[in-house]
Amino acid sequence: MPQWKAFVSQRLRWSSPLTQALTLSVITFCVVLPLCCHRLLYSYYFGKSMYLDAKSESALKESLERGQDALRFWQNRSASASFRFSDVAQHPELLVTVVTARRYDGQDFHYLLQVMRRLSSIVRSCGERRCAEVLLCDVESNPLENPDAKLLEPHFKVVRPATQERQNNWGQINTFEREKRDYVFCLRKGLELVQPKNMVVLEDDALPREDFFSVVKDLLARRFALHTLYIKLYHPERLQRYWNPEPYRILEWIGLGLFAATMLLLTFSYWNPCSFSFRPSVSHLLFFTLYFMAAAELMGRHYLLEARRISPQLYAVSPATECCTPAMLFPGKASLRVAEYLDGSFCYKGNAKDIVLYQMARTTPGERSHSVEPNLVTHIGAYSSVRPNRSRPRLL
């Protein structure tokens, strides 16, 4: 027993690296991170029961105000030359096609008007020449069924399916197949009318960020863009964590931990105000690697990704994941191949168009797909146009 006490007292004295490691871990993970991260939506420490409802209501209110502002903006805007995008040039470097459909819920949020207002602003950020041509694809055959798209007709080129074509597309098919056919129609119509070199397809609730076109331009200039089927410009923030089956994220996670641990141990060699006993060694490097990996995951990878917005060149490109198609970049003639792939598949619950494209990119020889991080758009569509909605949507 005295030997056991002597062992414990020796190991747990402050000068022991074990004692310092335990103390540092407790202070970091039980005090500092909970205090700093309990209001961060995508952190493990987020107080969901305390803050989720308030944050959800705040986000809905902000979106509603932005939607009403956009409505007033377009109602009061004359079809002057500075705001007329209906004259679409042929063979542009980039075409942005916005796919829109009627919404039965959340009509007061005017998602489409928000998106088109933002686009009208940033598309002129490239100087005298537009960053891109813009096409609005309203998948409702009757203009009266989508009043927001009707309001935008004086300002943007609007295309719609013929009434008979729309009826053929609807019939008795399910929601997922109908959504896919509408998407294919918009892809083909953009190619037919404009014949762009590259195409971006946005859904009408994907609000572009201010640096949208500068990042897209940089992506298209990278070598990988010549050999990819599509580049996803959005992935849900709640799915961006390191603890994920995607191999590249695990490697990124380990690399971050190793780099931070190495820098810290080297710093201790020159500056050590707390008199830590850590030194460059395998055991201490392993501890701090795991320490920084745990801290990064618990805090939230999403918030670390935001640091990449400093420059378009810092945006990360990685293999694409399955979920979601609010914003897609199709380099070169990839949009034609995508339309053909989708045409050859039937969509249903569990096999929507995003999963079909993901499987095609994985199984078709020579095809690849990529995703860019952080997101280039904000998904503002709390109310869906194709799926059942809650009376008051929540952020998570």
CORFEN-V626280 format. One record per pair of residues at least 4 apart in sequence whose ideal C-beta (glycine too) atoms are under 6 Angstrom apart, sorted by the first residue. I is the first residue (numbers start at 1). J is the second residue. If there is no record, write none. Layout:
I/J  I/J
This chain:
8/12  11/16  11/18  12/19  14/19  15/277  17/21  17/277  17/278  20/276  21/287  25/29  26/30  27/31  28/32  29/33  33/37  33/45  33/298  34/38  34/45  37/43  37/45  37/299  38/45  38/47  39/51  40/46  40/300  41/46  42/237  42/300  42/302  43/299  43/300  44/298  47/51  48/52  51/55  55/395  56/394  56/395  59/395  63/109  63/380  64/109  66/114  67/109  67/110  67/114  70/110  70/113  70/114  70/117  71/110  71/113  72/76  73/77  73/117  74/113  74/151  77/83  79/84  79/154  79/155  83/155  84/155  85/134  85/156  86/156  86/157  88/133  88/157  88/194  89/133  91/195  92/133  92/196  93/197  94/132  94/198  95/133  95/190  95/194  95/196  95/199  96/132  96/134  96/200  97/135  97/137  97/186  97/190  97/201  98/136  98/202  98/204  99/137  99/186  99/203  100/112  100/138  100/149  100/204  101/139  101/385  102/140  102/145  102/146  103/107  103/385  105/383  105/389  106/383  110/148  111/204  111/205  111/380  111/381  112/148  112/204  113/148  114/207  115/204  115/207  116/152  118/207  118/208  119/123  119/134  122/212  123/130  123/131  123/132  126/131  131/213  134/156  135/157  135/190  136/156  136/158  137/159  137/186  138/146  138/149  138/158  138/160  139/182  140/145  140/146  141/160  141/161  141/163  141/166  143/150  152/156  153/158  159/189  161/165  161/166  161/185  169/181  173/177  173/178  174/348  175/386  176/347  176/348  176/352  177/347  179/386  180/342  180/347  180/353  183/353  184/339  184/342  184/343  187/335  187/339  188/192  188/339  190/194  190/199  198/220  198/331  199/330  199/335  200/329  201/328  202/206  202/327  203/326  205/380  205/381  206/326  206/327  206/377  207/377  207/378  207/380  208/212  208/377  209/376  211/215  212/376  214/312  215/312  215/315  215/376  218/312  219/225  220/225  224/228  225/331  228/368  228/370  229/334  229/361  229/367  229/369  230/328  230/330  230/369  231/329  231/370  232/320  232/371  233/327  233/329  233/372  233/376  233/377  234/326  234/327  234/375  234/377  235/371  237/302  240/301  240/302  241/301  242/249  242/253  242/297  242/301  243/297  244/249  248/318  253/293  256/296  257/261  257/289  257/292  257/293  258/289  260/292  261/285  261/288  261/289  261/292  264/288  265/280  267/271  268/272  268/276  268/278  272/276  278/284  305/373  305/374  306/374  308/314  308/315  308/374  310/314  315/372  316/373  317/370  317/372  318/371  320/369  320/370  320/371  322/355  322/358  324/354  325/354  326/379  327/377  330/334  330/335  341/360  345/356  347/351  347/352  347/353  351/355  359/363  360/364  361/367  361/369  382/393  383/389  384/389
